[in-house]
Amino acid sequence: MDLSKILSITGKSGLYKLISQNKTSFIVESLNDGKRIPAFSHDGVSTLDNISIFTEDNDIPLVKVLQAIYTKENGAALPEKMDNEQMKKYFAEILPDYDRERVYVSNMKKVFSWYNILIEHKLIDVENASEEKKEDKE
């Protein structure tokens, strides 16, 4: 699963696909509605492959968390509505050693929302997830 062209932009909801870039800006396309907009480096643009989740020992790349959700849900989307306690419980199931002091419910909500967007657009697939797991074991 290649998340290097999927972006999160601070202050904007949803995820964006990188279309092109130059020295000072990016052209991105919303995965929600397909609209293209400019994004600038000062907007807080992050690629999903550069995001990780705090754990007690190390940071875990977001892609591994998404794969854990994918495996647990058999490729299905997560329920849209979960209360805070349900989110914490679910997150503990997929990542038991997450840092409970530094990973907030708002972070979990983003991860779950991003997962559903990626599933909707078929950007997470079984073959790549299982191939990456095999590589990790070697």
Summary of the structure (lengths in Angstrom):
residues: 138
radius of gyration: 15.3
end to end distance: 18.2
largest distance: 43.3
contacts: 365
relative contact order: 0.17
helix: 41%
strand: 23%
